[in-house]
Each structure stands twice: as C-alpha cells, then as structure tokens.
Amino acid sequence: MPFYIDTHAHLYLPEFDKDRDTVIETALHRGVQKMFLPNIDSSTIEPMNTLASRFPGVCYPMMGLHPTSVKKNYREELAQVEYELEHGHYAGIGETGIDLYWDKTYFQEQCLAFSRQIELSILFRLPLIIHARESFAEILEILESYKGRGLSGIFHAFTGTVEMAKQVTAMGFKLGIGGIVTYKNSDLPDVVRETDLSDLVLETDSPYLTPVPFRGKRNESSYIPYIAAAVQQIKNIPLEEVATITSRNVLTLFSINSNG
C-alpha cells in the first residue's frame, strides 16, 4: 500500500467531535500514516495537543497564529505561541501568513504577526506553514527580507500561477497540493504539471476544501489518495511514485523518519 502523509489537517476542530478516532483510523487504513496539525490560535492549542498526545507518531502538532485570528490582541496571542514553542514539542510554525480575502482591517497587524512567526521559524529551526489568500505579493515582499536565513516550509493550499510557483520553490518552499487540484475550473493542474514532484506535498486542510468526488461534504485525511490520484493523472506517472516522493519530501522537510 502507498505511504501517504497529510501535511495540513485541522482534525481537532468540533467538526470531528463525534467520530475523530474513526476518521484517523480510516486514514491509517487507507495508507495516510501521518497527519500534521496546524494551530489556529490560543483556543485550539489544548484540543490540538490532546489529539497529538493520543496518536503519537501519527498526529504532529504545529504552533502558530492563523492570520484570520490576528486581532487587537495579537501580541498576547504571539506571546502564547512563543511560550508553547519554548516549553512544548512542535513540528513546525503555523499556520501563519496573510489573508486579505475575509477582512483587511488588521492588515498591518497580520504583517507584523507574520514577520514575528518567520523569526520564530528561524530561531527554532522549524518549517514555516504559510497561508496566502489574496496576499501573495505582500507575503513574498516580507519573505524577501529574510532571504538567505535558511527558511523552509510549505505554501499551504497553493493556488498561484506557474510563475508564482517558481518563485516559491526557488525560495526553498514546497507547494501544498490539496482538493483544489480536483476542481473542474482550477488552474492548479497547470502548476502541478510544470512543477517537479520534489517540490510538492499533499494536504487536505480538513475539514475544508474537500476533493472531488466528495466536494460539499466534510473533508478528512483519508481523502489524500484522491488528491494523489489527481497528481498522478496530471503527471502521468505511477501512483506509488507520487506517494513515495511527496512523503519523502515531508519527512525531509520536518526532519523525521517514517517510523517516528
């Protein structure tokens, strides 16, 4: 069976309260052996860590402040992020970034919070998980100021152009490919076709961005094989190759082995 990894799943959210264990067991049964959990804000730290502690070696917590959670109290939220990084064990920094789709009220604060989390990524030598929604230019400008300082990570739910993808991968980041690649009017297949498999990782963003044929329903990690199959079809390569290389990319990025 292919070995898959879901690099982005919010499995600790209330949407999974009724069947969380079943969701994880189903994913494992379908070859999705590891699931990375990006934090949202201080309210999600406890449920995320509780889940990770119940499934060690399977669920990996990450620590960050989501851009849509950046409000007037962002400094207090960032202080909590720093405390957790100093006292806990986390696989990455995120998810962080800039989101100009929902609300631009706290744009400046989002930029400051993002910059601080980049610094934490460098300080703790952890991959950075970037949320970039209608903010690619702004995010790239901030990242440029940290060029040459060893940044690495994933552009989560990448939806940019081929040219944007080249800019991202040139900076040492992977592209997070999720359910959007299966959507009828998506341009993401063009990006996948033109990007080397060594620069791609798979993700669900559960419970959001559900792939076809389940679109409209709750997303979950067990759907990773459908995303992998879309990549396989686009690149016209064996499914095993998609699974092997994308999973190897993740293990290398997060400096973990397949067993732990």
JORASUL-V101177 format. One record per residue. N is the residue number from 1. RES is the residue in one small letter. OMEGA is omega in degrees with one decimal (* if undefined). Layout:
BEGIN
N,RES,OMEGA ; N,RES,OMEGA
END
This chain:
BEGIN
1,m,177.4 ; 2,p,178.7 ; 3,f,-177.6 ; 4,y,173.1 ; 5,i,173.1 ; 6,d,-174.3 ; 7,t,-175.5 ; 8,h,-178.7 ; 9,a,178.9 ; 10,h,-173.3 ; 11,l,179.6 ; 12,y,-177.2 ; 13,l,-177.3 ; 14,p,179.1 ; 15,e,-177.9 ; 16,f,-174.6 ; 17,d,-175.1 ; 18,k,-174.5 ; 19,d,-174.0 ; 20,r,-178.7 ; 21,d,179.4 ; 22,t,179.1 ; 23,v,-179.3 ; 24,i,178.9 ; 25,e,177.5 ; 26,t,177.9 ; 27,a,178.9 ; 28,l,-179.5 ; 29,h,-178.5 ; 30,r,173.2 ; 31,g,178.2 ; 32,v,-167.9 ; 33,q,-179.3 ; 34,k,-179.1 ; 35,m,-179.1 ; 36,f,-173.1 ; 37,l,176.7 ; 38,p,178.8 ; 39,n,177.6 ; 40,i,177.9 ; 41,d,-174.4 ; 42,s,-178.0 ; 43,s,-176.5 ; 44,t,-177.2 ; 45,i,-177.2 ; 46,e,179.0 ; 47,p,178.1 ; 48,m,-178.5 ; 49,n,176.5 ; 50,t,179.0 ; 51,l,-178.8 ; 52,a,-179.1 ; 53,s,179.0 ; 54,r,179.9 ; 55,f,-179.6 ; 56,p,-178.3 ; 57,g,177.7 ; 58,v,179.3 ; 59,c,-177.0 ; 60,y,179.9 ; 61,p,173.9 ; 62,m,-173.1 ; 63,m,178.6 ; 64,g,177.7 ; 65,l,-178.9 ; 66,h,-177.3 ; 67,p,179.8 ; 68,t,174.8 ; 69,s,177.6 ; 70,v,179.2 ; 71,k,-179.8 ; 72,k,-177.0 ; 73,n,-173.0 ; 74,y,179.5 ; 75,r,177.6 ; 76,e,178.2 ; 77,e,179.4 ; 78,l,177.3 ; 79,a,177.2 ; 80,q,177.0 ; 81,v,-179.0 ; 82,e,178.4 ; 83,y,-179.3 ; 84,e,-179.9 ; 85,l,-179.6 ; 86,e,-172.7 ; 87,h,-178.0 ; 88,g,178.6 ; 89,h,-176.3 ; 90,y,-175.0 ; 91,a,-176.6 ; 92,g,177.5 ; 93,i,178.3 ; 94,g,10.8 ; 95,e,-179.1 ; 96,t,179.5 ; 97,g,-179.5 ; 98,i,178.3 ; 99,d,179.5 ; 100,l,179.6 ; 101,y,-174.2 ; 102,w,-172.5 ; 103,d,-179.6 ; 104,k,-175.4 ; 105,t,-175.0 ; 106,y,-177.6 ; 107,f,-179.3 ; 108,q,178.0 ; 109,e,176.4 ; 110,q,179.4 ; 111,c,179.3 ; 112,l,179.9 ; 113,a,178.1 ; 114,f,179.8 ; 115,s,179.9 ; 116,r,-179.5 ; 117,q,171.3 ; 118,i,179.2 ; 119,e,177.8 ; 120,l,176.8 ; 121,s,178.7 ; 122,i,-177.6 ; 123,l,-176.5 ; 124,f,178.6 ; 125,r,-179.7 ; 126,l,178.0 ; 127,p,-178.2 ; 128,l,-179.8 ; 129,i,-169.1 ; 130,i,174.4 ; 131,h,-177.0 ; 132,a,179.9 ; 133,r,-175.6 ; 134,e,-174.8 ; 135,s,-174.1 ; 136,f,-177.8 ; 137,a,-179.5 ; 138,e,-180.0 ; 139,i,-179.7 ; 140,l,179.5 ; 141,e,178.9 ; 142,i,-179.8 ; 143,l,-179.1 ; 144,e,-178.4 ; 145,s,178.0 ; 146,y,-176.8 ; 147,k,178.3 ; 148,g,-178.0 ; 149,r,172.5 ; 150,g,178.9 ; 151,l,172.9 ; 152,s,178.4 ; 153,g,-175.4 ; 154,i,167.7 ; 155,f,-176.3 ; 156,h,177.0 ; 157,a,-176.4 ; 158,f,178.9 ; 159,t,-178.3 ; 160,g,-179.4 ; 161,t,176.4 ; 162,v,179.8 ; 163,e,176.6 ; 164,m,179.4 ; 165,a,178.7 ; 166,k,178.2 ; 167,q,-178.3 ; 168,v,-177.6 ; 169,t,177.3 ; 170,a,179.0 ; 171,m,177.7 ; 172,g,-179.9 ; 173,f,173.7 ; 174,k,175.6 ; 175,l,176.4 ; 176,g,-177.4 ; 177,i,-177.6 ; 178,g,-174.0 ; 179,g,-178.8 ; 180,i,-178.8 ; 181,v,-179.5 ; 182,t,-175.1 ; 183,y,-171.8 ; 184,k,-174.8 ; 185,n,-177.9 ; 186,s,174.0 ; 187,d,-176.4 ; 188,l,176.1 ; 189,p,177.4 ; 190,d,178.9 ; 191,v,179.9 ; 192,v,-178.9 ; 193,r,-174.0 ; 194,e,-177.4 ; 195,t,179.3 ; 196,d,-178.6 ; 197,l,179.3 ; 198,s,179.9 ; 199,d,-177.3 ; 200,l,169.1 ; 201,v,-177.4 ; 202,l,-179.4 ; 203,e,174.8 ; 204,t,-168.4 ; 205,d,177.3 ; 206,s,8.6 ; 207,p,-174.4 ; 208,y,172.6 ; 209,l,-177.7 ; 210,t,-179.7 ; 211,p,167.7 ; 212,v,15.7 ; 213,p,-177.0 ; 214,f,-176.0 ; 215,r,-176.8 ; 216,g,177.6 ; 217,k,177.2 ; 218,r,177.2 ; 219,n,176.3 ; 220,e,-172.4 ; 221,s,-179.4 ; 222,s,179.5 ; 223,y,177.5 ; 224,i,179.3 ; 225,p,177.6 ; 226,y,176.6 ; 227,i,177.4 ; 228,a,179.6 ; 229,a,177.2 ; 230,a,177.1 ; 231,v,178.1 ; 232,q,-177.8 ; 233,q,-179.9 ; 234,i,-175.7 ; 235,k,179.0 ; 236,n,178.2 ; 237,i,179.9 ; 238,p,178.8 ; 239,l,179.3 ; 240,e,179.1 ; 241,e,177.2 ; 242,v,-179.0 ; 243,a,-175.6 ; 244,t,-175.0 ; 245,i,179.7 ; 246,t,178.0 ; 247,s,177.1 ; 248,r,177.4 ; 249,n,-178.4 ; 250,v,-178.5 ; 251,l,178.4 ; 252,t,-177.9 ; 253,l,-176.2 ; 254,f,177.8 ; 255,s,175.4 ; 256,i,176.5 ; 257,n,-173.2 ; 258,s,-177.6 ; 259,n,-175.5 ; 260,g,*
END
